[in-house]
Amino acid sequence: MEVSYPILEVVHCIDTEGPLYEPIEATFDRIERAFGVKLSPSAATLDDLRHRRIALGGIEAEIARMVDPVLTAYNEDWPAIDRMLDSAMSTEFRNRQPDDFGNGWVYSWHCVDHLGLASNPRRKMLGYGEIFRFYRNKIEAMRSDRDELNWHFHPLSIGRNPMAIATSYVNVGTMLYGIIARRILDDAWFPTVNRPGFHAERPDSHLFLEQWIPFDYANQADTGDVRQPDLAEGRSGDWRRAPAIWHGYHPSHDDYQSAGACRRWIFRCLNRGSRLRLLQQAHVDDAMREAQSNGHAILAFSDHDYRDIRPDVDAVRAMLADAKRRYPDVRIRYAGAAAAARAWIARQRPLTPPPVLECTVENSRLNVSSTGGALFGPQPFLAIRGRDGTIHHDNFDFQQPGRLWTYTFDDQTIPLRDVAEIGVGSAGLDGEFCVVRLRL
C-alpha cells in the first residue's frame, strides 16, 4: 500500500568498538600530536585546558573541544559497557519519547574486530568476532529485535600503530577478508551496512564496498569549520564534495563523493559525541524539510559505544521534538540502518526478493547457484576453513554471471581432503543476505 504521508527515518549508527582505556598521559600525548602543544600531564592542567585558562595562541577553543569531559569519559571495561547497555537498551529508556508509530528507540551496532595491532595500550578487545558476539548475545538477552548488527572496519596504519588514523584497505592484506570469512563460517552472517572507520573512504575501500556491501552510512557532508588540525583537509573522512542531502545516492566509479552509476547506496551520517561534524538542530530541520518535500528522508548520526550513548539519544530526541513543531505533518520513525535504507529504496521502485544460494560439492568441485533475488555484487563470497584451522578466501569461476559459479578444490587451490568447512555468503541487491555452510 502506498504511503500518503511524509516519513523521516531516524537511524542511530554506533561504531561499536568495545572498551577503551586512556590514562591522562595519553590524553596529553594526543594534544601534542594534534596541536604541537607539549604540556606536563596533570588533572589541574587538564581542567585549565577545558576552561581555556591557558594562553595557547588562539587555539584554546579547539583544544578545549578535544578534551571536553564528555569526550574523555570512556567506558574502560566490559562491565562499564554492560551497565550502560542495561539502561540504554531498556524498554523504559527506549520508550521515553516514542516515535509517531508508537515504537521505541532503535540502535544499529556496527561491530569492529581489533586485529594486528603492534601494541594494545588502550586495552581494546582483540580477536575475531569478539565484539560482534558480545552484542549479538546482548541483543538476544534484552529482546531487542529491532536493533541491527552491522559492519565496521578500521584499516591498520603502516606501522600498525593502534592510535594512528589509516585509510588503506590494501595494507591490511588478507585480514579484511578473513574477518568476513569468519563471520560466515562462525556466525552464519554477512554484512549489508557499512560504517567506515575514521569516517574515511578512498578508491580502494570504495571498490571493495562496491563488490560486497549495498548500504554505506558514510557521507559526512557538512559546511561546519573543522578546526582540528589532525583531522583537517580530508585527513579523516573526506566528504567535502559530497551532496548535503538526507537520502541516498549511488556513487561514481572514480569519485565516491559524486553521484554516479555504482551499485551501493551512500547515506549521510553526521556525528554526536565527537569533536567535529556534529549533528545540530539545523540539520534536523533540513531533514524534516526534505521529508516533507520528497515524502521520505533518513536522518542518521553516529557515535561510539566506548562513550555513554544515552546523552546523545536524549539530545537527538529533543531536537526531533523541536523540529516536529515546525513540521507537524512529517511522521518520525525510529529504524535500523538497513531497514531505513530498504524503506528509502521502496519509495523509488519495488524491492527485489532476498537472495537464495544453493551449494553442492561434486567431484571436488563446489557448485553455487543463485535461485532467488539478485545478488548485490558480481559473485558470492567464498570462505574456506582448512582441517588445520586456517581460513581462506578465493574467487569463483563464473559459469553464468549472476546465476552460477564454481570452485575447484585441487593442488592449484586447496585439496578437498584438507577442507573442513565451506561457507558461501552474499548480500542481496536491497540489503538482505544469504549464508550457506557445508561441513565436510
C-alpha positions as a printed Julia matrix, in Angstrom:
440×3 Matrix{Float64}:
  0.0     0.0     0.0
  1.34    3.4    -0.99
  2.24    5.68    1.92
  0.47    9.03    1.66
  2.3    10.91    4.43
  5.95   12.04    4.65
  8.27    9.98    6.86
 11.57   10.83    8.47
 13.55    7.71    9.37
 15.86    8.27   12.34
 18.9     5.99   12.36
 21.37    5.74   15.23
 24.6     4.16   13.95
 27.06    3.18   16.67
 30.68    2.49   15.82
 30.84   -0.5    18.14
 34.43   -0.96   19.25
 34.22   -2.18   22.84
 36.04   -0.74   25.87
 38.68    1.98   25.59
 41.2     2.98   28.24
 43.04    6.3    28.15
 45.29    7.42   31.02
 45.86   11.15   31.45
 49.36   10.88   29.93
 47.84    9.56   26.71
 45.39   12.47   26.61
 48.28   14.93   26.68
 50.09   12.89   24.02
 47.07   13.35   21.75
 47.13   17.1    22.36
 50.79   17.24   21.4
 50.34   15.15   18.25
 47.34   17.15   17.06
 48.32   20.69   18.03
 52.06   20.6    18.7
 51.47   21.8    22.26
 53.54   19.97   24.9
 52.36   20.25   28.5
 53.09   18.3    31.65
 50.19   15.92   32.33
 48.13   16.69   35.42
 44.47   16.88   36.4
 44.85   20.58   37.18
 46.31   21.37   33.75
 43.59   19.35   32.06
 40.97   21.34   33.93
 42.67   24.59   32.87
 42.59   23.47   29.24
 38.9    22.65   29.47
 38.17   26.13   30.83
 40.58   27.86   28.41
 42.68   29.31   31.22
 45.99   28.67   29.45
 47.01   31.0    26.62
 47.76   28.87   23.55
 48.0    31.4    20.74
 44.39   31.26   19.59
 43.72   27.51   19.67
 42.28   27.39   23.17
 38.75   26.54   21.97
 39.95   23.75   19.68
 41.96   22.06   22.42
 39.11   22.52   24.9
 36.86   20.7    22.44
 39.29   17.79   22.18
 39.45   17.33   25.97
 35.81   18.0    26.73
 34.89   15.88   29.78
 32.11   14.18   27.81
 34.6    13.07   25.15
 37.19   11.77   27.61
 34.77    9.84   29.84
 35.35    6.36   28.44
 33.78    3.0    29.18
 37.08    1.39   30.13
 35.93   -2.21   30.52
 33.09   -4.55   29.59
 31.25   -4.15   32.92
 31.03   -0.39   32.25
 29.64   -1.0    28.76
 27.25   -3.62   30.1
 25.87   -1.2    32.7
 25.34    1.45   30.03
 23.59   -1.03   27.76
 21.32   -2.31   30.51
 19.94    1.21   30.73
 20.18    2.33   27.09
 18.6    -0.85   25.74
 15.86   -0.99   28.34
 12.23   -0.56   27.35
 11.91    2.37   29.72
 14.74    4.33   28.08
 13.79    3.42   24.51
 10.17    4.47   25.04
 10.89    7.69   26.86
  9.91    9.5    23.65
  8.22    7.09   21.21
  8.16    7.75   17.5
  4.95    8.57   15.64
  4.22    4.85   15.24
  4.38    4.15   18.96
  7.78    2.45   18.8
 10.88    2.97   20.93
 14.45    3.87   20.03
 16.46    1.59   17.71
 20.22    1.04   17.57
 22.43   -0.12   14.69
 25.53   -1.75   16.19
 28.39   -1.58   13.68
 30.85   -4.07   15.16
 34.59   -3.94   14.54
 37.32   -6.56   15.03
 40.56   -5.28   16.6
 43.4    -7.23   14.97
 47.05   -6.93   14.05
 47.95   -4.09   16.41
 51.64   -3.62   17.26
 50.63   -2.95   20.88
 47.46   -2.51   22.89
 47.87    0.35   25.39
 44.17    1.25   25.14
 43.19   -2.25   26.28
 40.96   -2.91   23.29
 39.17   -6.23   22.94
 41.27   -8.2    20.47
 40.14  -11.12   18.35
 37.86  -12.19   15.53
 34.17  -11.7    16.27
 34.58  -10.97   19.98
 32.7    -7.64   19.92
 30.17   -8.92   17.38
 29.22  -11.89   19.55
 29.04   -9.81   22.72
 26.45   -7.54   21.09
 24.59  -10.38   19.4
 24.17  -12.01   22.8
 23.19   -8.72   24.42
 20.53   -8.04   21.79
 19.12  -11.52   22.35
 19.18  -11.16   26.14
 17.45   -7.76   26.0
 14.99   -8.99   23.33
 15.9    -6.03   21.16
 14.51   -7.48   17.97
 14.54   -4.19   16.03
 18.22   -3.49   16.7
 20.65   -4.37   13.92
 24.14   -5.87   13.82
 26.15   -4.23   11.07
 29.69   -3.8     9.74
 32.54   -1.53   10.84
 36.21   -1.78    9.85
 39.34    0.14   10.85
 42.32   -0.17    8.5
 45.73   -0.5    10.12
 48.41    2.13    9.71
 51.69    1.17    8.03
 53.34    0.78   11.43
 50.26   -0.95   12.92
 50.08    1.85   15.46
 46.87    1.36   17.46
 46.37    5.15   17.78
 47.06    6.11   14.17
 44.49    7.08   11.55
 44.71    4.94    8.42
 42.68    4.61    5.23
 44.23    1.79    3.18
 42.34   -1.47    2.8
 45.25   -2.83    0.76
 47.75   -2.58    3.61
 45.78   -4.98    5.82
 46.36   -7.88    3.4
 44.12  -10.89    3.94
 42.93   -9.79    7.4
 39.89   -7.95    5.99
 38.73  -10.98    4.0
 39.45  -13.22    6.99
 37.01  -11.22    9.11
 34.18  -11.68    6.62
 35.07  -15.36    6.11
 34.81  -15.96    9.85
 31.51  -14.1    10.08
 30.17  -16.57    7.51
 31.71  -19.71    9.0
 31.38  -18.9    12.7
 28.24  -16.78   12.81
 26.22  -17.52    9.63
 26.2   -13.76    8.97
 27.11  -11.44    6.1
 27.46   -7.62    6.18
 24.94   -5.43    4.4
 25.53   -1.99    6.04
 28.9    -0.28    6.37
 30.13    2.43    8.72
 33.7     3.37    7.69
 36.43    3.55   10.31
 37.55    7.17   10.86
 34.62    8.07    8.53
 37.2     7.61    5.73
 36.86    6.1     2.3
 39.34    6.07   -0.55
 39.4     4.4    -4.0
 40.46    1.0    -2.62
 37.77    0.84    0.07
 35.23    2.34   -2.35
 35.79   -0.53   -4.78
 35.83   -3.14   -2.01
 32.48   -1.96   -0.7
 31.14   -1.87   -4.23
 31.71   -5.62   -4.51
 30.08   -6.71   -1.26
 28.07   -4.24    0.85
 24.96   -2.45   -0.51
 24.4     0.26    2.14
 27.01    2.73    3.33
 26.3     5.26    6.12
 29.41    7.28    5.44
 28.6    10.68    3.94
 29.61   13.43    6.38
 28.91   16.42    4.15
 28.88   19.45    6.43
 29.75   23.1     5.91
 30.98   23.48    9.5
 34.56   24.53   10.17
 36.83   21.61   11.1
 39.4    23.35   13.26
 41.09   20.17   14.39
 44.46   20.04   12.6
 44.89   16.27   12.82
 41.52   15.81   11.07
 41.5    18.78    8.67
 41.75   18.85    4.86
 40.14   15.46    4.39
 42.64   13.6     6.59
 39.88   11.61    8.25
 36.56   11.41    6.48
 36.83   13.49    3.31
 33.24   14.31    2.33
 33.76   17.94    1.33
 32.34   17.43   -2.18
 29.55   15.03   -1.25
 25.89   16.07   -1.55
 24.42   17.51    1.66
 21.2    15.51    1.35
 19.3    13.33    3.79
 18.74   10.45    1.42
 20.88    8.02   -0.52
 22.85    8.36   -3.72
 24.74    5.93   -5.95
 28.41    6.98   -6.1
 30.53    7.44   -9.18
 33.12    4.8   -10.05
 36.0     7.29   -9.85
 34.72    9.5    -7.02
 32.7     8.15   -4.12
 31.66   11.73   -3.28
 29.9    12.27   -6.62
 26.67   10.7    -7.8
 27.15    8.07  -10.47
 26.26    4.58  -11.63
 27.72    2.35   -8.92
 25.51   -0.18   -7.13
 25.64    0.73   -3.48
 23.71    3.46   -1.72
 25.64    6.03    0.33
 23.7     7.8     3.08
 24.57   10.87    5.1
 25.51   10.29    8.74
 26.85   13.06   11.0
 28.3    12.67   14.49
 27.34   13.02   18.09
 29.76   12.6    20.97
 32.64   13.8    18.82
 34.73   16.91   18.17
 33.75   17.56   14.56
 30.85   17.38   12.1
 28.25   17.32   14.86
 24.55   16.85   14.17
 22.83   20.15   15.03
 19.26   21.43   15.16
 19.64   22.98   11.7
 20.47   19.55   10.26
 17.39   18.03   11.85
 15.23   20.83   10.43
 16.77   20.27    6.99
 15.96   16.56    7.18
 12.36   17.28    8.2
 12.02   19.76    5.38
 13.39   17.24    2.91
 11.0    14.58    4.16
  8.1    16.96    3.75
  9.17   17.89    0.2
 10.12   14.42   -1.07
  7.93   12.2     1.08
 10.87   10.46    2.74
 14.26   11.21    4.29
 16.8     9.49    6.55
 18.35   11.39    9.44
 21.36    9.33   10.56
 24.0    10.02   13.17
 26.83    8.05   14.73
 28.74    7.79   17.97
 30.81    5.17   19.84
 29.96    2.59   22.43
 33.09    3.43   24.45
 31.3     6.64   25.45
 27.9     6.92   27.07
 25.4     6.94   24.21
 22.39    7.93   26.33
 23.03   11.71   26.31
 23.28   11.56   22.52
 19.92    9.81   22.27
 18.29   12.37   24.57
 19.85   15.28   22.63
 18.6    13.99   19.29
 15.14   13.28   20.68
 14.97   16.86   21.95
 15.96   18.2    18.51
 13.34   16.0    16.86
 10.65   17.28   19.21
 11.7    20.86   18.46
 11.63   20.3    14.7
  8.3    18.48   14.9
  6.63   21.73   15.98
  7.61   23.27   12.66
  6.86   20.19   10.56
  3.86   18.55   12.2
  2.87   16.62    9.08
  6.12   14.65    8.96
  5.93   11.33   10.8
  9.08   10.3    12.64
 10.05    6.62   12.61
 12.98    5.12   14.51
 14.67    2.49   12.36
 17.76    0.37   11.92
 20.17    1.37    9.19
 19.23   -1.47    6.83
 15.51   -1.09    7.47
 15.64    2.65    6.72
 17.64    2.08    3.54
 15.16   -0.51    2.33
 12.3     1.87    3.07
 14.08    4.53    1.0
 14.54    2.14   -1.94
 10.89    1.07   -1.73
  9.96    4.69   -2.44
 11.94    4.5    -5.69
 10.97    1.06   -7.02
  9.64   -2.34   -5.91
 12.03   -4.2    -3.63
 13.76   -7.27   -5.03
 13.34  -10.67   -3.33
 16.05  -11.81   -0.92
 18.95  -13.82   -2.32
 18.86  -17.62   -2.19
 22.08  -19.61   -2.69
 22.21  -23.35   -3.31
 25.54  -25.17   -2.88
 26.65  -28.7    -3.77
 30.04  -30.41   -3.92
 30.57  -32.91   -6.74
 33.9   -34.48   -7.74
 35.97  -31.89   -5.83
 34.02  -29.02   -7.38
 31.79  -26.6    -5.48
 28.73  -25.51   -7.45
 26.9   -22.38   -6.28
 23.67  -21.24   -7.91
 21.5   -18.22   -7.21
 17.82  -19.12   -7.3
 16.32  -16.09   -5.54
 16.65  -12.37   -5.89
 19.67  -10.71   -7.47
 22.95  -10.66   -5.56
 24.39   -7.26   -4.77
 27.84   -7.94   -6.23
 29.23   -9.95   -9.14
 29.92  -13.1    -7.11
 29.2   -14.63   -3.72
 31.88  -14.54   -1.01
 33.72  -17.85   -0.63
 35.06  -18.82    2.82
 37.08  -21.97    3.45
 38.18  -23.46    6.76
 41.06  -25.91    6.48
 41.31  -29.0     8.63
 44.29  -27.3    10.29
 42.04  -24.36   11.31
 43.33  -21.89    8.74
 40.84  -19.58    7.0
 40.94  -18.83    3.27
 39.05  -16.75    0.72
 39.19  -17.09   -3.05
 37.38  -16.11   -6.25
 34.86  -18.26   -8.08
 34.87  -19.28  -11.72
 31.91  -17.67  -13.49
 29.76  -20.16  -15.43
 26.65  -18.0   -15.77
 27.21  -14.44  -14.49
 24.73  -13.64  -11.79
 23.45  -17.21  -11.62
 26.08  -19.97  -11.46
 29.63  -20.09  -10.09
 32.07  -22.95   -9.45
 35.24  -23.52   -7.48
 37.61  -26.45   -7.92
 39.48  -27.92   -4.98
 42.81  -29.35   -6.15
 46.58  -28.89   -5.93
 46.24  -25.45   -7.58
 43.92  -24.19   -4.82
 43.46  -26.43   -1.77
 42.73  -30.17   -1.97
 39.26  -31.08   -0.8
 40.72  -33.61    1.65
 42.3   -30.64    3.51
 38.99  -28.75    3.82
 36.85  -28.95    6.96
 34.13  -26.44    6.11
 32.94  -24.29    3.22
 30.89  -21.12    3.6
 29.24  -19.02    0.92
 27.51  -15.71    1.58
 26.19  -12.68   -0.2
 24.11   -9.59    0.3
 21.1    -9.13   -1.89
 20.58   -6.09   -4.05
 18.36   -4.47   -1.41
 20.2    -5.43    1.76
 19.02   -8.87    2.81
 21.62  -11.64    2.92
 22.01  -15.38    2.5
 24.66  -17.67    4.01
 25.18  -21.37    3.33
 27.66  -23.53    5.28
 28.81  -27.04    4.34
 30.75  -29.21    6.78
 32.8   -31.88    5.07
